Amino acid sequence: MDFSVKKLASDAGVFFSRAVQFTQENLGQAEKTELDAHFENLLARADCTKNWTEKIFRQTEYLLQPNPSARIEEFLYEKLDRKVPSRPTNAELLGQYMLEAAKDFGPGTPYGSTLIKVGECQQRLGGAEREFLQTSAISFLTPLRNFLEGDWRTISRERALLNEPDMIHTHSAQTRFLSSHFALSLSQAEHELRVAQTEFDRQAEVTRLLLEGISSTHVNHLRCLHEFVEAQTAYYNQCHRVMQDLQKELGSSHADAFSSSFGRNPGSSPDPVASASSPTASETDVLQIEEVQPPASGTRKAKVLYDYDAADTSEMSLLADELITVYTVPGMDSDWLVGERGNQKGKVPVTYLELLS
């Protein structure tokens, strides 16, 4: 009789404590199954990877396509599995307008011919930009998008299964096991507990394998990042070469016009006597350039931006980053200045200089 009373009291105490535990679980206050530290680190690393990948992906989209309307259009075409229509870049549009303007102004005029050269240059820049955008989208944006829309969704789905109440609360399984003393056989309750634990372990292992795959994701994104940098480098180098060629072409095209401001009037008739004893045309240019004196308004210092090779003896060659003295004279083309470096003097193109105060 004493034994039965003790057993009854013990069972009643267990029942009461499990009832409290069950109530806490329903209220969300029961402790969840604790995962090992390595698993928790994997979860934190995966969340960090997802958050930063998402930010880098969005900002890269803004860099490659600043126009929000164009981004929305490309998104819709992509979701509809249709090819995005080709659109000209801003540089290509600018080049097209310049070429059309040159036709109206006259391609033989100085302004019209320069518009043609600059317009063609802008179109080459636009073509380089288009190639850069396509390369970057394939080599960098697409892998990031595939991770966010593919691998990460799989990880999130498996984590959601792991976080389900019946899966994550081991106390819940224990409650069902202990409370079964009052309704179920002991063997059936033990079986239920083993099934719950097996399901939890299986789901935890699946999730762990997916989380450990984040390391491979980092390796893949590192390779894509290198390809993105290479694409940027090639693009900016190409743009630099195109602009340097344009500057040289514009500089040489103005050499003859500038030389005429120091030479003989093309409309005047030559003096036979003077021509017999006069120096050649190039010698005349050199002589007159050296006779030019600084104006009363004074001179300025200028820093040379790029190397420049003199086209003739009336010009002065330049070296990047050197400082020279420059000034203008009446009748001089606005694209040129007279430059002095020690005892050297000659014409220099303004576009190769940074005028200092």
C-alpha positions as CSV (number, residue, x, y, z in Angstrom):
1,M,0.0,0.0,0.0
2,D,2.9,2.4,0.9
3,F,4.5,1.5,-2.5
4,S,1.4,2.4,-4.5
5,V,1.0,5.7,-2.7
6,K,4.6,6.7,-3.5
7,K,4.2,5.7,-7.1
8,L,0.9,7.6,-7.4
9,A,2.5,10.7,-5.9
10,S,5.6,10.4,-8.2
11,D,3.4,10.0,-11.3
12,A,1.3,13.0,-10.2
13,G,4.4,15.2,-9.8
14,V,5.7,14.2,-13.3
15,F,2.3,14.8,-14.8
16,F,2.2,18.3,-13.2
17,S,5.7,19.2,-14.3
18,R,5.1,18.0,-17.9
19,A,1.8,20.0,-18.0
20,V,3.7,23.1,-17.1
21,Q,6.3,22.3,-19.8
22,F,3.6,21.7,-22.4
23,T,2.0,25.0,-21.6
24,Q,5.4,26.8,-21.9
25,E,5.9,25.2,-25.3
26,N,2.5,26.4,-26.6
27,L,3.3,29.9,-25.3
28,G,6.7,29.9,-27.0
29,Q,8.6,29.9,-23.7
30,A,10.1,26.5,-23.7
31,E,13.8,26.1,-24.5
32,K,14.6,24.9,-28.1
33,T,17.0,22.2,-28.9
34,E,20.5,23.7,-28.7
35,L,22.6,23.3,-31.8
36,D,26.3,22.8,-31.6
37,A,28.7,25.8,-31.9
38,H,29.9,24.7,-35.3
39,F,26.4,24.6,-36.7
40,E,25.6,28.0,-35.2
41,N,28.7,29.4,-36.9
42,L,27.7,28.0,-40.2
43,L,24.3,29.6,-39.9
44,A,25.8,33.0,-39.0
45,R,28.3,32.7,-41.9
46,A,25.5,31.8,-44.4
47,D,23.3,34.8,-43.3
48,C,26.3,37.1,-43.6
49,T,27.0,35.8,-47.1
50,K,23.5,36.2,-48.2
51,N,23.1,39.8,-46.9
52,W,26.4,41.1,-48.4
53,T,25.9,39.2,-51.7
54,E,22.5,40.8,-52.0
55,K,23.9,44.3,-51.4
56,I,26.8,43.8,-53.8
57,F,24.4,42.5,-56.5
58,R,22.0,45.4,-56.2
59,Q,24.8,48.0,-56.2
60,T,26.4,46.4,-59.2
61,E,23.1,46.6,-61.0
62,Y,22.9,50.3,-60.2
63,L,26.5,50.8,-61.5
64,L,25.9,48.9,-64.8
65,Q,22.4,50.4,-65.4
66,P,21.8,53.7,-63.5
67,N,18.3,54.1,-65.2
68,P,15.6,52.6,-62.9
69,S,13.1,52.3,-65.8
70,A,15.6,50.3,-67.9
71,R,16.3,48.0,-64.9
72,I,12.6,47.3,-64.5
73,E,12.2,46.7,-68.2
74,E,15.1,44.2,-68.2
75,F,13.7,42.5,-65.1
76,L,10.3,42.0,-66.8
77,Y,11.9,40.7,-70.0
78,E,13.9,38.2,-68.0
79,K,10.9,36.9,-66.1
80,L,9.0,36.5,-69.3
81,D,12.0,34.6,-70.7
82,R,12.3,37.0,-73.6
83,K,15.4,38.7,-75.1
84,V,16.0,42.2,-73.9
85,P,15.8,44.6,-76.9
86,S,19.1,46.2,-77.8
87,R,19.3,49.9,-76.9
88,P,22.1,52.4,-77.8
89,T,24.3,53.6,-75.0
90,N,24.4,57.3,-74.0
91,A,27.8,57.7,-75.7
92,E,26.5,56.1,-78.9
93,L,23.5,58.5,-78.9
94,L,25.8,61.4,-78.4
95,G,28.0,60.3,-81.2
96,Q,25.0,59.9,-83.5
97,Y,23.8,63.4,-82.8
98,M,27.3,64.9,-83.4
99,L,27.6,63.1,-86.8
100,E,24.1,64.4,-87.8
101,A,25.0,67.9,-86.7
102,A,28.2,67.7,-88.8
103,K,26.2,67.1,-91.9
104,D,24.1,70.2,-91.3
105,F,27.1,72.4,-90.4
106,G,29.2,71.1,-93.3
107,P,31.8,68.3,-92.9
108,G,34.4,70.5,-94.6
109,T,34.2,73.3,-92.0
110,P,36.5,73.2,-89.0
111,Y,33.6,72.7,-86.6
112,G,31.9,70.1,-88.7
113,S,35.1,68.0,-89.2
114,T,35.8,68.1,-85.5
115,L,32.2,67.0,-84.7
116,I,32.8,64.0,-87.0
117,K,36.0,63.0,-85.2
118,V,34.5,63.4,-81.8
119,G,31.2,61.7,-82.8
120,E,33.1,58.7,-84.1
121,C,35.1,58.6,-80.9
122,Q,31.9,58.7,-78.8
123,Q,30.5,55.8,-80.8
124,R,33.7,53.7,-80.1
125,L,33.4,54.5,-76.4
126,G,29.8,53.4,-76.5
127,G,30.7,50.2,-78.2
128,A,33.3,49.5,-75.5
129,E,30.8,50.3,-72.8
130,R,28.3,47.9,-74.3
131,E,30.9,45.1,-74.4
132,F,31.8,45.8,-70.8
133,L,28.2,45.7,-69.7
134,Q,27.6,42.4,-71.4
135,T,30.8,40.8,-70.0
136,S,30.1,42.0,-66.5
137,A,26.5,40.8,-66.5
138,I,27.6,37.3,-67.6
139,S,30.7,36.9,-65.5
140,F,29.6,38.7,-62.3
141,L,25.9,39.5,-62.0
142,T,24.6,36.1,-63.2
143,P,26.6,34.0,-60.6
144,L,25.4,36.3,-57.8
145,R,21.8,36.1,-58.9
146,N,22.0,32.3,-59.3
147,F,23.2,32.0,-55.7
148,L,20.4,34.2,-54.3
149,E,17.7,32.7,-56.4
150,G,18.9,29.1,-56.3
151,D,21.3,27.9,-53.6
152,W,20.1,30.3,-50.9
153,R,16.4,29.4,-51.5
154,T,17.3,25.8,-51.0
155,I,19.2,26.6,-47.8
156,S,16.3,28.7,-46.5
157,R,13.8,25.9,-47.3
158,E,15.8,23.3,-45.4
159,R,16.3,25.7,-42.5
160,A,12.6,26.3,-42.3
161,L,12.0,22.5,-42.0
162,L,14.6,22.3,-39.2
163,N,12.9,25.2,-37.4
164,E,9.4,23.6,-37.4
165,P,8.0,23.2,-33.8
166,D,7.8,19.4,-34.0
167,M,11.4,19.3,-35.3
168,I,13.2,21.8,-33.1
169,H,11.7,21.2,-29.7
170,T,13.2,18.1,-28.1
171,H,11.2,18.8,-24.9
172,S,8.0,18.4,-26.9
173,A,9.1,14.9,-27.9
174,Q,10.0,14.2,-24.3
175,T,6.6,15.5,-23.2
176,R,4.8,13.1,-25.5
177,F,7.0,10.3,-24.2
178,L,6.5,10.9,-20.5
179,S,2.8,11.8,-20.8
180,S,2.2,8.5,-22.7
181,H,2.4,6.7,-19.3
182,F,-1.2,7.8,-18.9
183,A,-2.5,6.9,-22.3
184,L,0.0,4.8,-24.4
185,S,2.2,1.9,-23.9
186,L,5.8,2.5,-23.0
187,S,7.1,0.9,-26.2
188,Q,4.9,3.1,-28.4
189,A,6.1,6.3,-26.6
190,E,9.7,5.3,-27.0
191,H,9.2,4.7,-30.7
192,E,7.6,8.1,-31.1
193,L,10.6,9.7,-29.4
194,R,13.1,7.8,-31.6
195,V,11.3,8.8,-34.7
196,A,11.2,12.5,-33.7
197,Q,14.9,12.4,-32.9
198,T,15.8,10.6,-36.1
199,E,13.9,13.2,-38.2
200,F,15.6,16.0,-36.4
201,D,19.1,14.5,-36.9
202,R,18.5,13.9,-40.6
203,Q,17.2,17.4,-41.2
204,A,20.1,18.9,-39.2
205,E,22.6,16.9,-41.3
206,V,21.0,18.0,-44.6
207,T,21.1,21.6,-43.5
208,R,24.7,21.3,-42.3
209,L,25.8,20.0,-45.7
210,L,24.1,22.9,-47.5
211,L,25.7,25.4,-45.1
212,E,29.1,24.0,-45.5
213,G,28.7,24.5,-49.3
214,I,29.0,28.3,-48.6
215,S,32.8,27.9,-48.7
216,S,32.5,26.7,-52.4
217,T,30.2,29.7,-53.0
218,H,32.9,32.1,-51.8
219,V,35.5,30.4,-54.1
220,N,33.2,30.8,-57.1
221,H,32.4,34.4,-56.2
222,L,36.1,35.2,-55.8
223,R,36.7,33.9,-59.4
224,C,33.8,36.0,-60.7
225,L,35.2,39.0,-58.9
226,H,38.5,38.7,-60.6
227,E,36.8,38.4,-64.0
228,F,34.8,41.6,-63.2
229,V,38.0,43.5,-62.4
230,E,39.6,42.3,-65.6
231,A,36.6,43.5,-67.6
232,Q,36.7,46.9,-65.9
233,T,40.4,47.2,-66.5
234,A,40.0,46.3,-70.2
235,Y,37.1,48.8,-70.6
236,Y,38.9,51.7,-69.0
237,N,42.2,51.0,-70.8
238,Q,40.3,51.0,-74.1
239,C,38.5,54.2,-73.3
240,H,41.9,55.8,-72.4
241,R,43.5,54.8,-75.7
242,V,40.5,56.1,-77.7
243,M,40.6,59.5,-76.0
244,Q,44.4,59.7,-76.4
245,D,44.1,59.1,-80.1
246,L,41.4,61.7,-80.3
247,Q,43.5,64.3,-78.5
248,K,46.4,63.7,-80.9
249,E,44.2,63.8,-83.9
250,L,42.6,67.0,-82.8
251,G,46.0,68.5,-82.0
252,S,47.5,67.7,-85.3
253,S,44.4,69.0,-87.2
254,H,44.8,72.4,-85.7
255,A,48.6,72.6,-86.4
256,D,48.2,74.1,-89.9
257,A,45.6,76.6,-88.8
258,F,47.8,77.7,-85.9
259,S,50.9,78.0,-88.1
260,S,49.1,80.4,-90.4
261,S,48.8,82.9,-87.6
262,F,52.6,83.2,-87.7
263,G,53.2,82.7,-91.5
264,R,52.6,84.6,-94.7
265,N,49.1,85.5,-95.8
266,P,48.2,82.7,-98.3
267,G,46.5,85.3,-100.6
268,S,49.5,87.6,-101.0
269,S,51.9,87.2,-103.9
270,P,55.5,86.2,-103.2
271,D,58.3,88.7,-103.8
272,P,60.8,87.0,-106.2
273,V,63.7,88.9,-104.8
274,A,62.8,88.2,-101.2
275,S,62.1,84.6,-101.9
276,A,65.5,84.1,-103.4
277,S,67.2,85.1,-100.1
278,S,64.5,84.1,-97.7
279,P,64.7,80.9,-95.6
280,T,62.4,77.9,-96.1
281,A,58.8,77.9,-94.7
282,S,59.8,75.8,-91.6
283,E,62.8,78.2,-90.9
284,T,60.4,81.1,-91.1
285,D,58.1,79.5,-88.6
286,V,60.9,78.9,-86.2
287,L,62.3,82.4,-86.6
288,Q,58.9,84.0,-86.0
289,I,58.1,81.8,-83.0
290,E,61.3,82.7,-81.3
291,E,60.7,86.4,-82.0
292,V,57.3,86.2,-80.2
293,Q,57.5,88.0,-76.8
294,P,55.2,87.5,-73.8
295,P,52.3,89.9,-73.7
296,A,52.0,92.7,-71.3
297,S,49.2,90.8,-69.5
298,G,51.8,88.3,-68.3
299,T,52.3,84.6,-68.4
300,R,50.9,81.5,-66.6
301,K,52.3,78.3,-65.4
302,A,50.8,75.0,-66.7
303,K,51.2,71.4,-65.9
304,V,51.6,69.0,-68.8
305,L,49.0,66.2,-68.6
306,Y,50.2,63.9,-71.4
307,D,53.3,63.4,-73.5
308,Y,53.2,65.3,-76.8
309,D,55.5,65.0,-79.8
310,A,55.9,68.1,-81.8
311,A,54.5,67.8,-85.3
312,D,56.9,70.4,-86.8
313,T,59.7,72.8,-85.8
314,S,57.2,75.5,-84.8
315,E,55.9,73.2,-81.9
316,M,57.4,72.2,-78.7
317,S,57.4,68.6,-77.4
318,L,56.0,68.0,-74.0
319,L,56.6,65.5,-71.2
320,A,53.8,64.5,-68.8
321,D,53.9,66.1,-65.3
322,E,56.4,68.8,-66.2
323,L,55.8,72.5,-65.6
324,I,56.1,75.1,-68.4
325,T,55.3,78.8,-68.9
326,V,52.5,79.6,-71.4
327,Y,50.9,82.6,-72.9
328,T,48.8,83.7,-75.9
329,V,49.4,86.2,-78.6
330,P,46.9,88.1,-80.8
331,G,45.5,86.1,-83.7
332,M,46.4,82.8,-82.1
333,D,44.0,79.8,-82.3
334,S,42.3,79.3,-79.0
335,D,43.3,75.6,-79.0
336,W,47.0,76.5,-78.8
337,L,49.3,78.5,-76.6
338,V,53.0,79.5,-76.8
339,G,55.0,77.5,-74.4
340,E,58.4,78.1,-72.9
341,R,60.8,75.8,-71.1
342,G,64.2,77.3,-70.4
343,N,65.6,78.4,-73.8
344,Q,62.9,76.4,-75.8
345,K,59.8,78.0,-77.2
346,G,57.0,76.7,-79.4
347,K,53.4,76.0,-79.8
348,V,51.6,73.6,-77.4
349,P,48.1,72.3,-77.5
350,V,45.8,73.5,-74.7
351,T,44.1,70.1,-74.3
352,Y,47.4,68.6,-73.1
353,L,47.8,71.2,-70.3
354,E,46.3,72.0,-66.9
355,L,46.6,75.8,-66.4
356,L,47.7,76.8,-62.9
357,S,46.8,80.0,-61.1
